[in-house]
């Protein structure tokens, strides 16, 4: 007889993170950061905040 509770738990448990994909994403982030791409100001059309709502430290 099968172990039904274990099979159900395995079916309901999401898979763990893909280590290779995580390393690739981290490398892409670091490349973007080091190239200065993350220093660009946010374009108004990409800013999801409501009009007049700024960041907490006053920087918009």
mmCIF file of the N, C-alpha and C atoms, coordinates in Angstrom:
data_MODEL
# 
_entry.id   MODEL 
# 
loop_
_atom_site.group_PDB 
_atom_site.id 
_atom_site.type_symbol 
_atom_site.label_atom_id 
_atom_site.label_alt_id 
_atom_site.label_comp_id 
_atom_site.label_asym_id 
_atom_site.label_entity_id 
_atom_site.label_seq_id 
_atom_site.pdbx_PDB_ins_code 
_atom_site.Cartn_x 
_atom_site.Cartn_y 
_atom_site.Cartn_z 
_atom_site.occupancy 
_atom_site.B_iso_or_equiv 
_atom_site.pdbx_formal_charge 
_atom_site.auth_seq_id 
_atom_site.auth_comp_id 
_atom_site.auth_asym_id 
_atom_site.auth_atom_id 
_atom_site.pdbx_PDB_model_num 
ATOM 1   N N  . UNK A 1 1  ? 0.851  -1.183 0.000   1.00 0.00 ? 1  UNK A N  1 
ATOM 2   C CA . UNK A 1 1  ? 0.000  0.000  0.000   1.00 0.00 ? 1  UNK A CA 1 
ATOM 3   C C  . UNK A 1 1  ? 0.898  1.249  0.000   1.00 0.00 ? 1  UNK A C  1 
ATOM 4   N N  . UNK A 1 2  ? 0.447  2.292  -0.690  1.00 0.00 ? 2  UNK A N  1 
ATOM 5   C CA . UNK A 1 2  ? 1.244  3.518  -0.770  1.00 0.00 ? 2  UNK A CA 1 
ATOM 6   C C  . UNK A 1 2  ? 1.047  4.372  0.466   1.00 0.00 ? 2  UNK A C  1 
ATOM 7   N N  . UNK A 1 3  ? 1.956  5.251  0.660   1.00 0.00 ? 3  UNK A N  1 
ATOM 8   C CA . UNK A 1 3  ? 1.893  6.182  1.785   1.00 0.00 ? 3  UNK A CA 1 
ATOM 9   C C  . UNK A 1 3  ? 1.174  7.445  1.313   1.00 0.00 ? 3  UNK A C  1 
ATOM 10  N N  . UNK A 1 4  ? -0.161 7.421  1.363   1.00 0.00 ? 4  UNK A N  1 
ATOM 11  C CA . UNK A 1 4  ? -0.975 8.509  0.829   1.00 0.00 ? 4  UNK A CA 1 
ATOM 12  C C  . UNK A 1 4  ? -0.658 9.869  1.454   1.00 0.00 ? 4  UNK A C  1 
ATOM 13  N N  . UNK A 1 5  ? -0.533 9.994  2.770   1.00 0.00 ? 5  UNK A N  1 
ATOM 14  C CA . UNK A 1 5  ? -0.206 11.319 3.335   1.00 0.00 ? 5  UNK A CA 1 
ATOM 15  C C  . UNK A 1 5  ? 1.111  11.888 2.796   1.00 0.00 ? 5  UNK A C  1 
ATOM 16  N N  . UNK A 1 6  ? 2.112  11.032 2.623   1.00 0.00 ? 6  UNK A N  1 
ATOM 17  C CA . UNK A 1 6  ? 3.395  11.503 2.097   1.00 0.00 ? 6  UNK A CA 1 
ATOM 18  C C  . UNK A 1 6  ? 3.246  11.945 0.649   1.00 0.00 ? 6  UNK A C  1 
ATOM 19  N N  . UNK A 1 7  ? 2.505  11.169 -0.152  1.00 0.00 ? 7  UNK A N  1 
ATOM 20  C CA . UNK A 1 7  ? 2.292  11.529 -1.546  1.00 0.00 ? 7  UNK A CA 1 
ATOM 21  C C  . UNK A 1 7  ? 1.536  12.853 -1.671  1.00 0.00 ? 7  UNK A C  1 
ATOM 22  N N  . UNK A 1 8  ? 0.536  13.046 -0.832  1.00 0.00 ? 8  UNK A N  1 
ATOM 23  C CA . UNK A 1 8  ? -0.212 14.295 -0.851  1.00 0.00 ? 8  UNK A CA 1 
ATOM 24  C C  . UNK A 1 8  ? 0.664  15.466 -0.428  1.00 0.00 ? 8  UNK A C  1 
ATOM 25  N N  . UNK A 1 9  ? 1.460  15.270 0.601   1.00 0.00 ? 9  UNK A N  1 
ATOM 26  C CA . UNK A 1 9  ? 2.365  16.332 1.053   1.00 0.00 ? 9  UNK A CA 1 
ATOM 27  C C  . UNK A 1 9  ? 3.366  16.688 -0.035  1.00 0.00 ? 9  UNK A C  1 
ATOM 28  N N  . UNK A 1 10 ? 3.888  15.691 -0.729  1.00 0.00 ? 10 UNK A N  1 
ATOM 29  C CA . UNK A 1 10 ? 4.832  15.947 -1.819  1.00 0.00 ? 10 UNK A CA 1 
ATOM 30  C C  . UNK A 1 10 ? 4.159  16.715 -2.957  1.00 0.00 ? 10 UNK A C  1 
ATOM 31  N N  . UNK A 1 11 ? 2.903  16.375 -3.236  1.00 0.00 ? 11 UNK A N  1 
ATOM 32  C CA . UNK A 1 11 ? 2.183  17.045 -4.318  1.00 0.00 ? 11 UNK A CA 1 
ATOM 33  C C  . UNK A 1 11 ? 1.861  18.495 -3.969  1.00 0.00 ? 11 UNK A C  1 
ATOM 34  N N  . UNK A 1 12 ? 1.667  18.789 -2.698  1.00 0.00 ? 12 UNK A N  1 
ATOM 35  C CA . UNK A 1 12 ? 1.288  20.135 -2.271  1.00 0.00 ? 12 UNK A CA 1 
ATOM 36  C C  . UNK A 1 12 ? 2.475  21.016 -1.921  1.00 0.00 ? 12 UNK A C  1 
ATOM 37  N N  . UNK A 1 13 ? 3.655  20.448 -1.832  1.00 0.00 ? 13 UNK A N  1 
ATOM 38  C CA . UNK A 1 13 ? 4.853  21.200 -1.484  1.00 0.00 ? 13 UNK A CA 1 
ATOM 39  C C  . UNK A 1 13 ? 5.460  21.808 -2.744  1.00 0.00 ? 13 UNK A C  1 
ATOM 40  N N  . UNK A 1 14 ? 5.607  23.148 -2.770  1.00 0.00 ? 14 UNK A N  1 
ATOM 41  C CA . UNK A 1 14 ? 6.198  23.756 -3.961  1.00 0.00 ? 14 UNK A CA 1 
ATOM 42  C C  . UNK A 1 14 ? 7.665  23.353 -4.091  1.00 0.00 ? 14 UNK A C  1 
ATOM 43  N N  . UNK A 1 15 ? 8.152  23.290 -5.322  1.00 0.00 ? 15 UNK A N  1 
ATOM 44  C CA . UNK A 1 15 ? 9.559  22.933 -5.513  1.00 0.00 ? 15 UNK A CA 1 
ATOM 45  C C  . UNK A 1 15 ? 10.475 24.013 -4.955  1.00 0.00 ? 15 UNK A C  1 
ATOM 46  N N  . UNK A 1 16 ? 11.647 23.619 -4.568  1.00 0.00 ? 16 UNK A N  1 
ATOM 47  C CA . UNK A 1 16 ? 12.630 24.573 -4.066  1.00 0.00 ? 16 UNK A CA 1 
ATOM 48  C C  . UNK A 1 16 ? 13.165 25.438 -5.188  1.00 0.00 ? 16 UNK A C  1 
ATOM 49  N N  . UNK A 1 17 ? 13.903 26.473 -4.836  1.00 0.00 ? 17 UNK A N  1 
ATOM 50  C CA . UNK A 1 17 ? 14.454 27.360 -5.871  1.00 0.00 ? 17 UNK A CA 1 
ATOM 51  C C  . UNK A 1 17 ? 15.489 26.635 -6.726  1.00 0.00 ? 17 UNK A C  1 
ATOM 52  N N  . UNK A 1 18 ? 15.543 27.022 -7.972  1.00 0.00 ? 18 UNK A N  1 
ATOM 53  C CA . UNK A 1 18 ? 16.522 26.484 -8.899  1.00 0.00 ? 18 UNK A CA 1 
ATOM 54  C C  . UNK A 1 18 ? 17.837 27.225 -8.657  1.00 0.00 ? 18 UNK A C  1 
ATOM 55  N N  . UNK A 1 19 ? 18.815 26.525 -8.123  1.00 0.00 ? 19 UNK A N  1 
ATOM 56  C CA . UNK A 1 19 ? 20.080 27.164 -7.741  1.00 0.00 ? 19 UNK A CA 1 
ATOM 57  C C  . UNK A 1 19 ? 20.775 27.813 -8.932  1.00 0.00 ? 19 UNK A C  1 
ATOM 58  N N  . UNK A 1 20 ? 20.727 27.175 -10.090 1.00 0.00 ? 20 UNK A N  1 
ATOM 59  C CA . UNK A 1 20 ? 21.388 27.737 -11.271 1.00 0.00 ? 20 UNK A CA 1 
ATOM 60  C C  . UNK A 1 20 ? 20.677 29.021 -11.722 1.00 0.00 ? 20 UNK A C  1 
ATOM 61  N N  . UNK A 1 21 ? 19.353 29.014 -11.708 1.00 0.00 ? 21 UNK A N  1 
ATOM 62  C CA . UNK A 1 21 ? 18.596 30.207 -12.103 1.00 0.00 ? 21 UNK A CA 1 
ATOM 63  C C  . UNK A 1 21 ? 18.829 31.342 -11.112 1.00 0.00 ? 21 UNK A C  1 
ATOM 64  N N  . UNK A 1 22 ? 18.901 31.015 -9.830  1.00 0.00 ? 22 UNK A N  1 
ATOM 65  C CA . UNK A 1 22 ? 19.153 32.027 -8.811  1.00 0.00 ? 22 UNK A CA 1 
ATOM 66  C C  . UNK A 1 22 ? 20.536 32.654 -9.002  1.00 0.00 ? 22 UNK A C  1 
ATOM 67  N N  . UNK A 1 23 ? 21.526 31.842 -9.284  1.00 0.00 ? 23 UNK A N  1 
ATOM 68  C CA . UNK A 1 23 ? 22.883 32.354 -9.506  1.00 0.00 ? 23 UNK A CA 1 
ATOM 69  C C  . UNK A 1 23 ? 22.933 33.224 -10.763 1.00 0.00 ? 23 UNK A C  1 
ATOM 70  N N  . UNK A 1 24 ? 22.203 32.827 -11.812 1.00 0.00 ? 24 UNK A N  1 
ATOM 71  C CA . UNK A 1 24 ? 22.165 33.611 -13.045 1.00 0.00 ? 24 UNK A CA 1 
ATOM 72  C C  . UNK A 1 24 ? 21.488 34.965 -12.818 1.00 0.00 ? 24 UNK A C  1 
ATOM 73  N N  . UNK A 1 25 ? 20.399 34.969 -12.061 1.00 0.00 ? 25 UNK A N  1 
ATOM 74  C CA . UNK A 1 25 ? 19.701 36.225 -11.776 1.00 0.00 ? 25 UNK A CA 1 
ATOM 75  C C  . UNK A 1 25 ? 20.578 37.151 -10.937 1.00 0.00 ? 25 UNK A C  1 
ATOM 76  N N  . UNK A 1 26 ? 21.277 36.604 -9.966  1.00 0.00 ? 26 UNK A N  1 
ATOM 77  C CA . UNK A 1 26 ? 22.159 37.409 -9.131  1.00 0.00 ? 26 UNK A CA 1 
ATOM 78  C C  . UNK A 1 26 ? 23.308 37.994 -9.955  1.00 0.00 ? 26 UNK A C  1 
ATOM 79  N N  . UNK A 1 27 ? 23.853 37.205 -10.854 1.00 0.00 ? 27 UNK A N  1 
ATOM 80  C CA . UNK A 1 27 ? 24.935 37.697 -11.709 1.00 0.00 ? 27 UNK A CA 1 
ATOM 81  C C  . UNK A 1 27 ? 24.427 38.819 -12.622 1.00 0.00 ? 27 UNK A C  1 
ATOM 82  N N  . UNK A 1 28 ? 23.202 38.676 -13.149 1.00 0.00 ? 28 UNK A N  1 
ATOM 83  C CA . UNK A 1 28 ? 22.638 39.722 -14.005 1.00 0.00 ? 28 UNK A CA 1 
ATOM 84  C C  . UNK A 1 28 ? 22.404 40.996 -13.209 1.00 0.00 ? 28 UNK A C  1 
ATOM 85  N N  . UNK A 1 29 ? 21.907 40.873 -11.983 1.00 0.00 ? 29 UNK A N  1 
ATOM 86  C CA . UNK A 1 29 ? 21.707 42.048 -11.140 1.00 0.00 ? 29 UNK A CA 1 
ATOM 87  C C  . UNK A 1 29 ? 23.033 42.739 -10.863 1.00 0.00 ? 29 UNK A C  1 
ATOM 88  N N  . UNK A 1 30 ? 24.045 41.977 -10.514 1.00 0.00 ? 30 UNK A N  1 
ATOM 89  C CA . UNK A 1 30 ? 25.353 42.576 -10.208 1.00 0.00 ? 30 UNK A CA 1 
ATOM 90  C C  . UNK A 1 30 ? 25.953 43.256 -11.430 1.00 0.00 ? 30 UNK A C  1 
ATOM 91  N N  . UNK A 1 31 ? 25.788 42.646 -12.614 1.00 0.00 ? 31 UNK A N  1 
ATOM 92  C CA . UNK A 1 31 ? 26.278 43.281 -13.847 1.00 0.00 ? 31 UNK A CA 1 
ATOM 93  C C  . UNK A 1 31 ? 25.561 44.606 -14.089 1.00 0.00 ? 31 UNK A C  1 
ATOM 94  N N  . UNK A 1 32 ? 24.239 44.619 -13.895 1.00 0.00 ? 32 UNK A N  1 
ATOM 95  C CA . UNK A 1 32 ? 23.473 45.854 -14.094 1.00 0.00 ? 32 UNK A CA 1 
ATOM 96  C C  . UNK A 1 32 ? 23.887 46.913 -13.081 1.00 0.00 ? 32 UNK A C  1 
ATOM 97  N N  . UNK A 1 33 ? 24.054 46.506 -11.837 1.00 0.00 ? 33 UNK A N  1 
ATOM 98  C CA . UNK A 1 33 ? 24.460 47.452 -10.798 1.00 0.00 ? 33 UNK A CA 1 
ATOM 99  C C  . UNK A 1 33 ? 25.841 48.016 -11.084 1.00 0.00 ? 33 UNK A C  1 
ATOM 100 N N  . UNK A 1 34 ? 26.778 47.161 -11.449 1.00 0.00 ? 34 UNK A N  1 
ATOM 101 C CA . UNK A 1 34 ? 28.151 47.601 -11.678 1.00 0.00 ? 34 UNK A CA 1 
ATOM 102 C C  . UNK A 1 34 ? 28.284 48.470 -12.933 1.00 0.00 ? 34 UNK A C  1 
ATOM 103 N N  . UNK A 1 35 ? 27.381 48.298 -13.894 1.00 0.00 ? 35 UNK A N  1 
ATOM 104 C CA . UNK A 1 35 ? 27.434 49.105 -15.113 1.00 0.00 ? 35 UNK A CA 1 
ATOM 105 C C  . UNK A 1 35 ? 26.752 50.458 -14.933 1.00 0.00 ? 35 UNK A C  1 
ATOM 106 N N  . UNK A 1 36 ? 26.082 50.654 -13.789 1.00 0.00 ? 36 UNK A N  1 
ATOM 107 C CA . UNK A 1 36 ? 25.424 51.919 -13.519 1.00 0.00 ? 36 UNK A CA 1 
ATOM 108 C C  . UNK A 1 36 ? 23.985 51.973 -13.995 1.00 0.00 ? 36 UNK A C  1 
ATOM 109 N N  . UNK A 1 37 ? 23.469 50.882 -14.522 1.00 0.00 ? 37 UNK A N  1 
ATOM 110 C CA . UNK A 1 37 ? 22.103 50.873 -15.045 1.00 0.00 ? 37 UNK A CA 1 
ATOM 111 C C  . UNK A 1 37 ? 21.065 51.121 -13.952 1.00 0.00 ? 37 UNK A C  1 
ATOM 112 N N  . UNK A 1 38 ? 21.388 50.781 -12.727 1.00 0.00 ? 38 UNK A N  1 
ATOM 113 C CA . UNK A 1 38 ? 20.418 50.955 -11.640 1.00 0.00 ? 38 UNK A CA 1 
ATOM 114 C C  . UNK A 1 38 ? 20.437 52.372 -11.072 1.00 0.00 ? 38 UNK A C  1 
ATOM 115 N N  . UNK A 1 39 ? 21.358 53.211 -11.537 1.00 0.00 ? 39 UNK A N  1 
ATOM 116 C CA . UNK A 1 39 ? 21.446 54.584 -11.052 1.00 0.00 ? 39 UNK A CA 1 
ATOM 117 C C  . UNK A 1 39 ? 20.546 55.544 -11.828 1.00 0.00 ? 39 UNK A C  1 
ATOM 118 N N  . UNK A 1 40 ? 19.939 55.055 -12.892 1.00 0.00 ? 40 UNK A N  1 
ATOM 119 C CA . UNK A 1 40 ? 19.088 55.915 -13.714 1.00 0.00 ? 40 UNK A CA 1 
ATOM 120 C C  . UNK A 1 40 ? 17.861 56.345 -12.919 1.00 0.00 ? 40 UNK A C  1 
ATOM 121 N N  . UNK A 1 41 ? 17.410 57.587 -13.092 1.00 0.00 ? 41 UNK A N  1 
ATOM 122 C CA . UNK A 1 41 ? 16.216 58.030 -12.383 1.00 0.00 ? 41 UNK A CA 1 
ATOM 123 C C  . UNK A 1 41 ? 14.983 57.308 -12.890 1.00 0.00 ? 41 UNK A C  1 
ATOM 124 N N  . UNK A 1 42 ? 14.003 57.173 -12.028 1.00 0.00 ? 42 UNK A N  1 
ATOM 125 C CA . UNK A 1 42 ? 12.749 56.523 -12.402 1.00 0.00 ? 42 UNK A CA 1 
ATOM 126 C C  . UNK A 1 42 ? 11.975 57.431 -13.346 1.00 0.00 ? 42 UNK A C  1 
ATOM 127 N N  . UNK A 1 43 ? 11.536 56.886 -14.460 1.00 0.00 ? 43 UNK A N  1 
ATOM 128 C CA . UNK A 1 43 ? 10.712 57.660 -15.385 1.00 0.00 ? 43 UNK A CA 1 
ATOM 129 C C  . UNK A 1 43 ? 9.307  57.758 -14.801 1.00 0.00 ? 43 UNK A C  1 
ATOM 130 N N  . UNK A 1 44 ? 8.667  58.879 -14.985 1.00 0.00 ? 44 UNK A N  1 
ATOM 131 C CA . UNK A 1 44 ? 7.332  59.086 -14.434 1.00 0.00 ? 44 UNK A CA 1 
ATOM 132 C C  . UNK A 1 44 ? 6.368  57.998 -14.913 1.00 0.00 ? 44 UNK A C  1 
ATOM 133 N N  . UNK A 1 45 ? 6.486  57.578 -16.168 1.00 0.00 ? 45 UNK A N  1 
ATOM 134 C CA . UNK A 1 45 ? 5.568  56.562 -16.682 1.00 0.00 ? 45 UNK A CA 1 
ATOM 135 C C  . UNK A 1 45 ? 5.812  55.196 -16.044 1.00 0.00 ? 45 UNK A C  1 
ATOM 136 N N  . UNK A 1 46 ? 6.968  54.995 -15.414 1.00 0.00 ? 46 UNK A N  1 
ATOM 137 C CA . UNK A 1 46 ? 7.270  53.732 -14.747 1.00 0.00 ? 46 UNK A CA 1 
ATOM 138 C C  . UNK A 1 46 ? 7.036  53.793 -13.244 1.00 0.00 ? 46 UNK A C  1 
ATOM 139 N N  . UNK A 1 47 ? 6.682  54.971 -12.731 1.00 0.00 ? 47 UNK A N  1 
ATOM 140 C CA . UNK A 1 47 ? 6.499  55.160 -11.298 1.00 0.00 ? 47 UNK A CA 1 
ATOM 141 C C  . UNK A 1 47 ? 5.048  54.851 -10.937 1.00 0.00 ? 47 UNK A C  1 
ATOM 142 N N  . UNK A 1 48 ? 4.830  53.824 -10.129 1.00 0.00 ? 48 UNK A N  1 
ATOM 143 C CA . UNK A 1 48 ? 3.482  53.372 -9.790  1.00 0.00 ? 48 UNK A CA 1 
ATOM 144 C C  . UNK A 1 48 ? 2.853  54.182 -8.670  1.00 0.00 ? 48 UNK A C  1 
ATOM 145 N N  . UNK A 1 49 ? 3.615  55.083 -8.038  1.00 0.00 ? 49 UNK A N  1 
ATOM 146 C CA . UNK A 1 49 ? 3.050  55.859 -6.922  1.00 0.00 ? 49 UNK A CA 1 
ATOM 147 C C  . UNK A 1 49 ? 2.023  56.867 -7.422  1.00 0.00 ? 49 UNK A C  1 
ATOM 148 N N  . UNK A 1 50 ? 1.099  57.225 -6.549  1.00 0.00 ? 50 UNK A N  1 
ATOM 149 C CA . UNK A 1 50 ? 0.100  58.237 -6.891  1.00 0.00 ? 50 UNK A CA 1 
ATOM 150 C C  . UNK A 1 50 ? 0.763  59.602 -7.011  1.00 0.00 ? 50 UNK A C  1 
ATOM 151 N N  . UNK A 1 51 ? 0.128  60.481 -7.743  1.00 0.00 ? 51 UNK A N  1 
ATOM 152 C CA . UNK A 1 51 ? 0.637  61.846 -7.913  1.00 0.00 ? 51 UNK A CA 1 
ATOM 153 C C  . UNK A 1 51 ? 0.815  62.499 -6.548  1.00 0.00 ? 51 UNK A C  1 
ATOM 154 N N  . UNK A 1 52 ? 1.968  63.105 -6.309  1.00 0.00 ? 52 UNK A N  1 
ATOM 155 C CA . UNK A 1 52 ? 2.227  63.786 -5.053  1.00 0.00 ? 52 UNK A CA 1 
ATOM 156 C C  . UNK A 1 52 ? 2.738  62.868 -3.948  1.00 0.00 ? 52 UNK A C  1 
ATOM 157 N N  . UNK A 1 53 ? 2.760  61.590 -4.172  1.00 0.00 ? 53 UNK A N  1 
ATOM 158 C CA . UNK A 1 53 ? 3.239  60.651 -3.151  1.00 0.00 ? 53 UNK A CA 1 
ATOM 159 C C  . UNK A 1 53 ? 4.712  60.369 -3.419  1.00 0.00 ? 53 UNK A C  1 
ATOM 160 N N  . UNK A 1 54 ? 5.577  60.804 -2.531  1.00 0.00 ? 54 UNK A N  1 
ATOM 161 C CA . UNK A 1 54 ? 7.008  60.605 -2.725  1.00 0.00 ? 54 UNK A CA 1 
ATOM 162 C C  . UNK A 1 54 ? 7.541  59.520 -1.816  1.00 0.00 ? 54 UNK A C  1 
ATOM 163 N N  . UNK A 1 55 ? 8.823  59.307 -1.900  1.00 0.00 ? 55 UNK A N  1 
ATOM 164 C CA . UNK A 1 55 ? 9.452  58.362 -0.998  1.00 0.00 ? 55 UNK A CA 1 
ATOM 165 C C  . UNK A 1 55 ? 9.503  58.938 0.404   1.00 0.00 ? 55 UNK A C  1 
ATOM 166 N N  . UNK A 1 56 ? 9.658  58.102 1.389   1.00 0.00 ? 56 UNK A N  1 
ATOM 167 C CA . UNK A 1 56 ? 9.649  58.545 2.785   1.00 0.00 ? 56 UNK A CA 1 
ATOM 168 C C  . UNK A 1 56 ? 10.777 59.518 3.116   1.00 0.00 ? 56 UNK A C  1 
ATOM 169 N N  . UNK A 1 57 ? 11.922 59.348 2.452   1.00 0.00 ? 57 UNK A N  1 
ATOM 170 C CA . UNK A 1 57 ? 13.052 60.228 2.768   1.00 0.00 ? 57 UNK A CA 1 
ATOM 171 C C  . UNK A 1 57 ? 13.036 61.515 1.940   1.00 0.00 ? 57 UNK A C  1 
ATOM 172 N N  . UNK A 1 58 ? 11.972 61.720 1.173   1.00 0.00 ? 58 UNK A N  1 
ATOM 173 C CA . UNK A 1 58 ? 11.848 62.945 0.411   1.00 0.00 ? 58 UNK A CA 1 
ATOM 174 C C  . UNK A 1 58 ? 12.395 62.882 -0.982  1.00 0.00 ? 58 UNK A C  1 
ATOM 175 N N  . UNK A 1 59 ? 13.063 61.799 -1.340  1.00 0.00 ? 59 UNK A N  1 
ATOM 176 C CA . UNK A 1 59 ? 13.606 61.648 -2.674  1.00 0.00 ? 59 UNK A CA 1 
ATOM 177 C C  . UNK A 1 59 ? 12.520 61.085 -3.570  1.00 0.00 ? 59 UNK A C  1 
ATOM 178 N N  . UNK A 1 60 ? 12.404 61.648 -4.774  1.00 0.00 ? 60 UNK A N  1 
ATOM 179 C CA . UNK A 1 60 ? 11.352 61.131 -5.671  1.00 0.00 ? 60 UNK A CA 1 
ATOM 180 C C  . UNK A 1 60 ? 11.941 60.454 -6.875  1.00 0.00 ? 60 UNK A C  1 
# 
